[in-house]
Amino acid sequence: MTTFPFSAIVGQDEMRRALLIAAVDPSVGGVLVFGDRGTGKSTAIRGLAALLPKMKAVAGCPYSCDPGQPAESCPHCAKGGPRKSGLVPVPVVDLPLGATEDRVVGALDLERALAHGEKAFEPGLLARANRGFLYIDEVNLLDDHLVDLLLDVAASGVNTVEREGLSVRHPARFVLVGSGNPEEGELRPQLLDRFGLAVEVTTPTDLPTRIDVVRRRDAFERDPDGFCRGYERADRALQKQLTAARARLPGMDVPDATLEAAARLCLALGTDGLRGELTLMRTARALAAFEGADIVAIDHLKRIAPSALRHRLRRNPLDEAGSTARVTRAVEQVFSQ
Ligand SMILES: [Zn+2]
């Protein structure tokens, strides 16, 4: 199946930017996308994964692990034997709402247990998502316990399964992308806060954008290959930019003034704990790297603040303004002094 090119997506700038930032630095944490149905959330993730450079992976390893990493960090490769590798596309794994915990984290391979009396591990969806994206549509309808577990694994990069006499630890580094419709159930604040970024997507209301969306969708469906050829150059340019940003990231300098500004902003908003500040700093750094800047400036911070902070605000019954407006207002107040 042909994937709709990432660079052909019209509008939805905030969502696209958040996904790009997570691709530059997965340590910013997952991305939560709030909004209407049919706003191209799943298309955007697939498009982004498809434009990323293919990754070198050990052939036959269920965790697609990196041949450059020590074999001991992977239960499959640790068994020894040759580690041939090949190039594979960056995985995008869908986590269906009805998925059981066993299916997600992996479980005892019952067939092998019954037929051969062997205790073997059957990897789950987290194994397949390693080094790629895990997408959950309507994450707010998923069991809290499972969301908690996913956030833990995403943060640590390791999936640990202990049950029925099995004990397995395998690499599971992925960017968690959850989409939700706030009208259909809410995420607990403790869970919200653990997502790195939160963005809002809406169906475009201006005419030229709507026309453009429909025109491109129609052209893609009539001739997918021809349509994709038209965006090959743009996608390749974006891929180059991403690769350069990843290489640049470890050397990025975050000046004290930027850190101080981040702290002042979080203080003004009264966000709990230091997670907000840390995410704000990392996000601004990834954005600066993506844009080819040498240092992380206050301007990067200002632009990214709504995505990094809007889901961390405590409810204020006296404040009628929405969370995005509250962040914007705080940015104006803090940086006008
Ligand atoms: Zn492996």
Residues whose N, C-alpha, C, O or C-beta is under 5 A from the ligand:
A	BS01	ZN	V58 C61 Y63 C65 C74 H76 C77
